[in-house]
Amino acid sequence: MTEPNPRPLPWLKASIVDIRPVTARVKAFRLRVDFDRPAIAGQHVDLRLTAPDGYRAQRSYSIASAPSSDGIVELMIEGFGDGEVSGFFDGVAEPGDVIELRGPIGGSFVWRPQDGGPLLLIGGGSGVVPLLAILRHRAIAAPDVPALLLYSVRDAAETILRAELADRARDEPDFSVMLNVTGGTDGRRIDAALIGAALARLGSPRHSYLCGSNAFVGAAADLLLDAGLDPATIRTERFGG
Ligand SMILES: Cc1cc2nc3c(=O)[nH]c(=O)nc-3n(C[C@H](O)[C@H](O)[C@H](O)COP(=O)(O)OP(=O)(O)OC[C@H]3O[C@@H](n4cnc5c(N)ncnc54)[C@H](O)[C@@H]3O)c2cc1C
């Protein structure tokens, strides 16, 4: 848990440094922002948009980058065509735009190097984003901590940062990734057999982090409990949907 902090989080100005496509639906945004406290891997920020008539919309987005002091945070936003906020980022936002942001936020879905491992990370779709921050931080600060990412996507083409994950699995001896595709004729949902295979490969996790849609996280958490994991070691983050 983070230490209680009585100061309300202020809305900050964040400028978009650059935007790059990650998949057909997801774009990565690097933002320059001066947090008044250091971020912890797994945390998120709130973004707020204000229309000319004063109407405001606010949504949460996980931080994909490892904690750093360089004043840059990376977000990965999946565009929903009709989405109030993601639609803006998908179709309208440009480098140089200044938006309102507050954060970093979140005291339970976080990992620090001293928390150790083994780490079982289970992500569905864009739910992999905070897990990337954990993996990136682990690689820098605690590469000996064993970690396994079980990442489920509808279509292999929707895999976020497939090349980075493959490079990490090749170069980092204590990290492995299992990609699961749910769509198509061979598709399967994450099930007890897949969880069993992940646990056989990783060993007993000290911490499990589950992130994705409400349905995905609920199903994955049930499978971990059925596999006998201690509920106190399981942390969840639900993106909605
Ligand atoms: C803590 C937290 C962290 C998050 N981090 C990320 C992140 O890193 N990247 C990211 O892309 N999103 C993330 N989300 C989801 C994000 O906050 C928004 O819910 C999402 O971008 C949709 O907002 P919108 O305004 O574009 O869509 P809305 O206008 O709210 O909804 C538009 C349409 O999209 C559907 N929809 C909304 N959210 C989802 C969803 N998650 N899955 C499927 N359908 C949905 C709605 O049912 C509706 O039909 C996070 C959510 C939380 C709570």
The ligand as an SDF file (V2000), in Angstrom:
LIG
                    3D

 53 58  0  0  0  0  0  0  0  0999 V2000
   -7.7800    2.2020  -13.6160 C   0  0  0  0  0  0  0  0  0  0  0  0
   -8.0980    2.1640  -15.1010 C   0  0  0  0  0  0  0  0  0  0  0  0
   -7.0630    2.1630  -16.0130 C   0  0  0  0  0  0  0  0  0  0  0  0
   -7.3330    2.1320  -17.3960 C   0  0  0  0  0  0  0  0  0  0  0  0
   -6.2930    2.0840  -18.2720 N   0  0  0  0  0  0  0  0  0  0  0  0
   -6.5300    2.0280  -19.5990 C   0  0  0  0  0  0  0  0  0  0  0  0
   -5.4390    1.9510  -20.5290 C   0  0  0  0  0  0  0  0  0  0  0  0
   -4.2600    1.9140  -20.1470 O   0  0  0  0  0  0  0  0  0  0  0  0
   -5.7380    1.9240  -21.8630 N   0  0  0  0  0  0  0  0  0  0  0  0
   -7.0380    1.9570  -22.3150 C   0  0  0  0  0  0  0  0  0  0  0  0
   -7.2330    1.9390  -23.5430 O   0  0  0  0  0  0  0  0  0  0  0  0
   -8.0820    2.0240  -21.4470 N   0  0  0  0  0  0  0  0  0  0  0  0
   -7.8670    2.0820  -20.1150 C   0  0  0  0  0  0  0  0  0  0  0  0
   -8.9240    2.1640  -19.2300 N   0  0  0  0  0  0  0  0  0  0  0  0
  -10.2930    2.3350  -19.7760 C   0  0  0  0  0  0  0  0  0  0  0  0
  -10.5670    3.8370  -19.9840 C   0  0  0  0  0  0  0  0  0  0  0  0
  -10.6340    4.4950  -18.7060 O   0  0  0  0  0  0  0  0  0  0  0  0
  -11.8990    4.1270  -20.6720 C   0  0  0  0  0  0  0  0  0  0  0  0
  -12.9200    3.4320  -20.0060 O   0  0  0  0  0  0  0  0  0  0  0  0
  -11.8900    3.7600  -22.1530 C   0  0  0  0  0  0  0  0  0  0  0  0
  -10.8620    4.4800  -22.8330 O   0  0  0  0  0  0  0  0  0  0  0  0
  -13.2360    4.1120  -22.7930 C   0  0  0  0  0  0  0  0  0  0  0  0
  -13.5200    5.4570  -22.5390 O   0  0  0  0  0  0  0  0  0  0  0  0
  -14.2650    6.3480  -23.6260 P   0  0  0  0  0  0  0  0  0  0  0  0
  -14.5850    7.6600  -23.0120 O   0  0  0  0  0  0  0  0  0  0  0  0
  -13.4890    6.3850  -24.8780 O   0  0  0  0  0  0  0  0  0  0  0  0
  -15.5700    5.4840  -23.9350 O   0  0  0  0  0  0  0  0  0  0  0  0
  -17.0450    5.7360  -23.3930 P   0  0  0  0  0  0  0  0  0  0  0  0
  -17.5950    6.9660  -24.0600 O   0  0  0  0  0  0  0  0  0  0  0  0
  -17.0550    5.6890  -21.9130 O   0  0  0  0  0  0  0  0  0  0  0  0
  -17.7200    4.4440  -23.9890 O   0  0  0  0  0  0  0  0  0  0  0  0
  -17.7580    4.2260  -25.4180 C   0  0  0  0  0  0  0  0  0  0  0  0
  -18.0680    2.7890  -25.7580 C   0  0  0  0  0  0  0  0  0  0  0  0
  -16.9710    1.9440  -25.3750 O   0  0  0  0  0  0  0  0  0  0  0  0
  -17.3940    0.9150  -24.4850 C   0  0  0  0  0  0  0  0  0  0  0  0
  -16.3000    0.7350  -23.5410 N   0  0  0  0  0  0  0  0  0  0  0  0
  -15.8520    1.6470  -22.6500 C   0  0  0  0  0  0  0  0  0  0  0  0
  -14.7870    1.1600  -21.9660 N   0  0  0  0  0  0  0  0  0  0  0  0
  -14.5610   -0.0800  -22.4420 C   0  0  0  0  0  0  0  0  0  0  0  0
  -13.5960   -1.0880  -22.1670 C   0  0  0  0  0  0  0  0  0  0  0  0
  -12.6310   -0.9330  -21.2290 N   0  0  0  0  0  0  0  0  0  0  0  0
  -13.6570   -2.2400  -22.8800 N   0  0  0  0  0  0  0  0  0  0  0  0
  -14.6060   -2.4210  -23.8250 C   0  0  0  0  0  0  0  0  0  0  0  0
  -15.5510   -1.5060  -24.1390 N   0  0  0  0  0  0  0  0  0  0  0  0
  -15.5280   -0.3460  -23.4640 C   0  0  0  0  0  0  0  0  0  0  0  0
  -18.6340    1.4460  -23.8610 C   0  0  0  0  0  0  0  0  0  0  0  0
  -19.4870    0.4080  -23.4400 O   0  0  0  0  0  0  0  0  0  0  0  0
  -19.2580    2.2440  -25.0050 C   0  0  0  0  0  0  0  0  0  0  0  0
  -19.9490    1.4190  -25.8940 O   0  0  0  0  0  0  0  0  0  0  0  0
   -8.6780    2.1590  -17.8610 C   0  0  0  0  0  0  0  0  0  0  0  0
   -9.7200    2.1730  -16.9180 C   0  0  0  0  0  0  0  0  0  0  0  0
   -9.4390    2.1660  -15.5760 C   0  0  0  0  0  0  0  0  0  0  0  0
  -10.5850    2.1830  -14.5870 C   0  0  0  0  0  0  0  0  0  0  0  0
  1  2  1  0
  2  3  1  0
  2 52  2  0
  3  4  2  0
  4  5  1  0
  4 50  1  0
  5  6  2  0
  6  7  1  0
  6 13  1  0
  7  8  2  0
  7  9  1  0
  9 10  1  0
 10 11  2  0
 10 12  1  0
 12 13  2  0
 13 14  1  0
 14 15  1  0
 14 50  1  0
 15 16  1  0
 16 17  1  0
 16 18  1  0
 18 19  1  0
 18 20  1  0
 20 21  1  0
 20 22  1  0
 22 23  1  0
 23 24  1  0
 24 25  2  0
 24 26  1  0
 24 27  1  0
 27 28  1  0
 28 29  2  0
 28 30  1  0
 28 31  1  0
 31 32  1  0
 32 33  1  0
 33 34  1  0
 33 48  1  0
 34 35  1  0
 35 36  1  0
 35 46  1  0
 36 37  1  0
 36 45  1  0
 37 38  2  0
 38 39  1  0
 39 40  1  0
 39 45  2  0
 40 41  1  0
 40 42  2  0
 42 43  1  0
 43 44  2  0
 44 45  1  0
 46 47  1  0
 46 48  1  0
 48 49  1  0
 50 51  2  0
 51 52  1  0
 52 53  1  0
M  END
$$$$
